[in-house]
């Protein structure tokens, strides 16, 4: 076991730890972006639902939009 061999093993371990840390940071950033986009999608759906509800209140003949209806109670 030479000093050179030990340095090589240490370099491999250091590269592994750096790559793992980078992957963890990237994962956290991606999950944060997904959460932000999911929140925006929820807001869009909420606003569209509200708008359709207001139109249906004014114009009862406005067609139903199945995807915006609440599921039946259990």
Secondary structure, DSSP 8 states (H G I E B T S, - for coil): --HHHHHHHHHHHHHHHHHHHHHHHHHHHHHHHHHHHHHHHHHHHHHHHHHHHHHHHH-TTS---GGGS-----
